[in-house]
Every structure is written in structure tokens, then in C-alpha cells.
Amino acid sequence: MTTSLPRIGIAGIAIESSTFTPYRSGADDFEVRRGTAEILDRYPFQVPPAEYVGVLHARALPGGQLDRAVYEGWKAEIVEGLAAAMAQAPLDGLFFDIHGAMSVVGLDDAEGDLITAIRGVIGAEVVVGTAMDLHGNVSHTLFEACDLLTCYRHAPHIDAWETRERGLRDLVETAARVRDGGPLPHTALVHVPILLPGEKTSTRIEPAKSLYARIPGLTERPGVTDVSYWIGFAWADQPRCQAAIVAFGDGAEAVEAAAMELATAVWEQRHEFEFVAPTGTFEDCLDQAIASNARPFWISDSGDNPGAGGADDTTHALAQLAAREEIRADQVSALMVSLVDPATTDAAWSAGQGGRLAVQVGANIDAREPGPVPLAVEVAALDESAPTGRSAALRVLEAGPSADPSADPAALAAARPTGLTVVVTARRSQWATASMFARLGLSMTGFDIVTVKMGYLEPEQYEAAADWLLALTPGGVDQDLLRLSHSRIPRPMIPFDAEIPAPTAADVVAGGGRRH
């Protein structure tokens, strides 16, 4: 038996990307880490003892499809780095650190393409493990190339780092055992043809709450190490997009039974998934928010959620807020946070805090109606921090909807503020924490109505909201999937079809023991 520590490579590209948004993700959207020290510094937990070889890890806020040339460049760098590492000494394992829903222009299965290239250089003997977002996809290619697969068990993702720690620990232990002649774990995959947005599968509510709660009990069975349930990614039109159950462990029959049991439970609940909050059009939600006594009342502009890949600059919600009489008269205070608009942000910085100007806000990326919204504004606050870059809080003036860039300076100077404040940023961003608001002197609880480009609310937002509605707004991550143009996913598929067949033993794909 070898007593030295196992040698573990780390590499990956992590982004969730919609094929329905016009935004294209590029190198500037990513935080890129190279080398062992930089990559290990990414993990806020104590990594298990091993000799680590960090190659490249790139991570971005969800967005649109990744530029093909950027992807190919990073893939080549990963492959070359792993080849160099293998030339020095064999790797025992590879931690494939990904999200699982990356879309690359021209590819149907980006993670499958990347792991295939990696296997081409590290060979079949290296144990590969991955820890993914539950909104990722598990294609047959990815499943067959990985020996250990796990994903988050909570949405919102309060266990993201716990999942990576579990995945890395299992990988190190398995790599050491296999190096010393032990067997690979047995694996099992069952696809379930259901494709739902995360806002219908939050673990705050049923049935996802109970379905995920079954997993710890399944993992305690003899022969079973881990069981995972991937919701799949609803906003990509690719054959791999559907729910998946994966289990692994030392007992082939136990692993397959656990995967089949959870897949059957998901199928049995197939008609029970509902939105995590009451829904409506944005107009309906705004009517209810204004009429309510609950303050602050939050509204999710869900169709343009940048956290799922939305462009972050549709103006469907902003135009209605700016035109609403109660807000224009400052009888109701409202915050819209945020829209990416570098030109407006730069103009606000040039004007300085307290400056007044006329701007055209939004719809530079996703130009769907109503297009850019003309506003007269006063710069309330400025900030420059990662990840937003420059940002500005703009208090809308009474000239709002009729403003244009040639507005009379005297009229701007005399204009009375309305109840609406709009946040614009230089970079796409998601305002999920109180600290982000505070940098602009804003509070999550300081307005009557807060409209945010989100789907389900993240923990600090959820705690801040006295009440909340999920507006089914248009955008690249429209919650109403039937309004999108999926044409390449397997059928039948819920919700596109009324019914799907129950999983059977024939649907179980068994793996593991590939090299022994």
C-alpha cells in the first residue's frame, strides 16, 4: 500500500448560461484563477490532505452563451496544463469544478466536451469527481467520464461550499483507494423528463423540500455513498436538459435501487411543483404591492434574472414603475435594482453626486419592448466595488417618462423628485446581500416597494421582505417556459407535455468499475 498523499488535479469552467438571452459571455465576465495557490484559495474550507495541482478555474455570474474562442482557449490551457502535470508525475484524481449548465456557442454539451478533452490527456486511470449546482445537467457523456458526481441539496444554495467539500473529500478518499488497487465506486443514472425553473423547485416548499430530504436516508444505506437530484437547466434548448438522479457507492444493486427510488419519487410528484411565491404579470404584482400594507413589498422581475442568465437590462418593469402615478407623486417609494447600463453609469459619475441629467436607461442588450426608458434623474449615490464595477443610485425626477437627452437644464434643475430610485451598474450583477445595498446608502427595508431582478429571493432578501410576489416578466429566463422556443429537448417532457412515462429498470444507466 502506498503511504504518500494522492495527487489531485483541479480544473474547471463554471457558468450557468441561457441560450434564450441575447447576451454573450466573454473573458471579461469571468474571475480566472491559475495555479495551485490561487485555486485552493477559492475554497473557504479545509481541503482534505493531498498533493494538489491547480491548473485553471474560471467562474462567472450566469449569463449568455460563452464565446467559442474564449472557451477553446481555456480548454486548451487546461489540457496543456494537465499534460504537463502528468509528465511530472501521474495524477491519482481530478476535481472537475464546474456548474453544469455552461452553454458555449456551437456546442450542445459544453461540460461533456471539456471532460472528454480532459480524459484524452489524463487517460482512463485517473479518478474524476465533480460537485455541481443542482440546476446543472448530467449528460450521458459527463456521467460516463466521471466516477463521482454530486450536487447541491438546497435551493437557494446555502450548501454550495458544503457540497464542494463533500465532493472533494470523496474524491481524495476514492483516488487513494483506487491507487492502492481498490475498486471504483458503482454509479447509476436515471433521467426523468421534467424540466422546471428553479422557482418551481425551491427546497423551501413542497415537493422539492421532501424530495431532497429523502437523500440523507438513502446515503445511509449499506453500499450507498451519495445520491443527488439535478433539477436540470430550463433556459437552454439542448438535448441534455432534463432532471437527473445519480447515485454512487460500493454496492451495485444498492446504488441502482437508491437512484431508481428517488427517480420514482420525483415522477410521482411530477404534477405537484408550484412556484415558490404567488405570481402574476408585473402590472398585477405592482397593483397588489401598492395596495398592500406590508412594507417593504418585494417584486421579482424574474424573466430577466441575471442569476439565471438574463441580460439584466430589460425595461418591462422599469417603465411601469416610472409611469405609476402613486410613485410619480411620491406617495409610494420604490426601488428598482439593478440594470446594467455602462453609458448611464458613466454619465452619472461624470455628473457627480447631486448632479441632474437626462438619460435613456436599459435595453442595450435585450432590446425587447418597451426599449430604453427616458428618465430625468438626480444622482443620489455612487460606488465602485466588485462585482458591479461602477454603480449609481438615481432618484427619478417628475419629468421622468417624458425626459429625453435634450431636456432643458432649467427644467431639470426645477424638477421635483418622485418616489422612484433606480440603480444602474457598469457590469451585470445580482443584488442579493444587504452589504451591496449599503454601499450606495440604500437599505433592503428602506422603501415601500423593492423590485429586483431575481427569481426566488436569496436568504437576506427573503428575510427583508414583508411580502413578496414573483412577476412573470418577459426575458431570456422567462419563468413561463411555454413562451420560449424549446425545440431540441427530449419529448415528452413536463411542462411541455401533459404526461410522461414512469421510470423503469430499463432507464437505469449503470457505470463504475470501468477500469477494474
Secondary structure, DSSP 8 states (H G I E B T S, - for coil): ---S--EEEEEEEE--EESSSS-EE-GGGEEEEESHHHHHTT-SS---S-EEEEEEEEEE-SEEEE-HHHHHHHHHHHHHHHHHHHHHS--SEEEE---S---BTT-S-HHHHHHHHHHHHH-SSSEEEEEE-TTS---HHHHHH-SEEEE-S-SS-TTHHHHHHHHHHHHHHHHHHHHTT----EEEEEEE-B---GGGS-TTSTTHHHHHHTHHHHHTSTT--EEEEE---TT---TT-SEEEEEEES-HHHHHHHHHHHHHHHHHTTT----SS-EE-HHHHHHHHHH---SSEEEEEGGG-TTTT--S---HHHHHHHH-HHHHTTSS-EEEEEEE-HHHHHHHHHH-TT-EEEEEES-SSS--TT-SEEEEEEEEEEEEETTTEEEEEEEEETTGGG--TT--HHHHHH--EEEEEEEEESS-----SHHHHHTTT--TTSSSEEEES-SS--HHHHHH-SEEEEE---STT-S-GGGS---SS-SS-BTTSS------GGG-EEEE-TT-
